[in-house]
Amino acid sequence: MDFSYTETELAFQTELRTWLEENLPEGWIDGNRYIPEDNQQKGEFLREWQRKLSEGGWAGISWPKQYGGRGASLIEEVIYEQEMARVKAPPVLNIIGTAMVGPTILQIGTEQQKERYIPKILNGEEIWSQGYSEPNAGSDLAAVQTKAVKKGDKWSINGQKIWTSYAHLSDRCFLLVRTDNTGKKHEGMTAFLIDMHQEGVETRTIRSINDRRDFNEVFFNDAVAYDADVVGEVNNGWKVSLTLLSHERVGVARQTFRLQKQFDELVDLAKTLTSNGNSLIEDPIVRQELASFRAKTKALLFSYYRHLTTAIRTGRPGPEGSMDKLASSELGQKMLAYAMSLHGSSNTLWKDDALVDPSWQHDYLRSFAYTIEGGTSEIQKNIVAERILGLPKDIKY
Amino acid sequence: MDFALNEEQIMFQETTRQFLESKGDLAISRSYMEGNEQVSEELWDGLGKLGFMGINVPESYGGISLGALSLVPIFEEMGRAVVPGPYPETLAFAVPLLETYGSEAQKNAYLPQISQGKRKFTLAMEESGDKNSSPANIQTRAERRGEEYLVQGSKILVPHADIADTLIVPVRTGGSHSEYGISLLLIDTDQVSLELKTTQSMDETRKMFSVTFQEVKVPKTQLLGPENAGWPILQFGLYHLNAALCSTMVGGMDRTVDMATEYAKTREQFGQPIGRFQAVKHKIVDMKLALENARSLSYYAAWAVENNSEDMAEAVSMARSYTSEAYIDSAGSNIQIHGGMGFTWEYNCHLFLKRARFLENYLGSPRYHRETVASELGW
């Protein structure tokens, strides 16, 4: 066992650290982390951060050098997530583009698609979203009903997507639609790369329980796509989607490191808050709870390292990712709930009147999505049960 | 970055499992519980002959000089079969203590014998006071009389004292409640007369004794480490021992997950295997998740003791507090998945529950270990 990084990896870490210190918004590292609430201003803020990342060569780091990436190794990608979590860097607006759509186009896209899309994904000129879920296709993703019908060399798209992150800020969308209704439901889907700035596409933001508007409904009314926008082959969209998801190698690392940071902040919170004049960290019951969270947080990190080791040794990630996702989202939710309890009777004061930092209230509410987005805990448990333990599959219709 | 067992360690795991299966696997424990103590002697001899008792003994004393991490797979396998015998006490307490603090004479006397499978150690630490895990609880006294110590007092919860060749006994040579004044004595059972009283333990795979010392004479050369400064030495040994106990618990959890999974695949109700019902399969997933958490923490604890890392105390206490509770939960869930059969003496489910409950508060309760984590982190 060896927890150390190689010299090359350490150099990579130092380079990124230095760059972050020089390029994060002023005061960010010292804790003055302000992202505008207003959606338009927030969009501008995130685009600006994306532009900086791209210019600094810190977008799409795993891409091959010939396409403008760094050819980063899996470990370097992990270090990248670790450093970003350490400074709580702003979200990467074009993460769908750089982490998934770009690599998918490079793998199975046409030469024309590579030429058209790749440079603009990397430089952040075009922001991407991903149109998967629908009102009636959540956990049962293969039930998508949004339809594309071919007319000449054009496709006419009708239907609705939902939970599309940053759709309102995106320029293009990787869209999964039904093109054939006659066979099994996993067949007959096609993936398109579509233009979001057209008449037939309308996005409406969804107000979430944390009073933010990061998710959207997207309506398609005779929206147009062309043959040249098909990724892979027509009616092969399910496999193309799996290819897309397989490129998300470090999503779990991102969650794991975020949780380590949240735990450190939880301890700081307990040091800051007082009861009867004593810091909460001196309360024996609080110490017990925090020590318990500490063990679980570390367990998550070490389990991630074990699974990473397997991925490095075998060259591919296994179904263990579902265990990490399940464990981190459940634990994150519990930890933030505990942070709320620590706040005492002022726990529900938020925004400008928050007792300590409004991000606690915001993150607490946000954590309810952890166990839903990207596959609910129930779906993850099915995956672990069936693919790791070999238990019987659920009955499916 | 590499966080997994290496090839050699994986081989240890396979060899141990094959050996234990060849000896009857869980039947070893069942047979021992029914009074056939010979099975545990045969097991010890067999493991000695395979060279497993010398894994962490230095080469110069007949072992192969590996560390705590190499014991992890072996203890996991022992936990899977809830085997009887003071293996953790001998390999993960006596060996590191002798290696680090033993005199040359002590090393020569004990280490080669351990590695040949010819000497068993146990720990006689607990006393009947209510100050568990604190130095104040150690009240057994040892007074210097010339070249000897005169030991007076009694110890409880001494595992396998009936078959142990040497007891490691924390005694008080000075002070009354402080860390100062505690010394460790190596007491060979064939050299003294001890009063052993067997106690009825719910975990019948681990025989427990109370041991009374009535003016027992021990040569002063049997002092392990310096006089009166034995407390930190004891803690050092307990880090190793608790890390090893975690691995045995992880092995037990691993077995309960296997048992529950296997049962859920084969037991049918409502015309289908019960493992198809999410209420059942998700419960097993929760067991699996807790198992892997415990395993990750136990690997790290073993890594920390092997490398004598700065966070050794915290690493061990994190693993111990989490694993002790998780093992109880997993053993309980396994009974639930087995339904009525899990409640029978005949099925093996209860062996794991009882081992888990025994270990819960032995050498530090989860609460004690969590407080250790808190204070180690400077909270």
Interface residues (C-beta under 8 A of the other chain):
Chain A: M1 D2 F3 S4 Y5 I75 V78 V267 K271 I281 P284 R287 Q288 L290 A291 S292 R294 A295 K296 K298 A299 L300 F302 S303 Y305 R306 L308 T309 T310 I312 R313 M323 L326 A327 E378 K381 N382 V384 A385 E386 I388 L389 G390 L391 P392 K393 D394 I395
Chain B: M1 D2 F3 A4 N6 L69 V257 T261 A264 K265 Q272 P273 G275 R276 Q278 K281 H282 I284 V285 K288 L289 E292 N293 A294 R295 S296 L297 Y299 Y300 W303 M318 A319 S321 Y322 R367 R370 E371 V373 A374 L377 W379
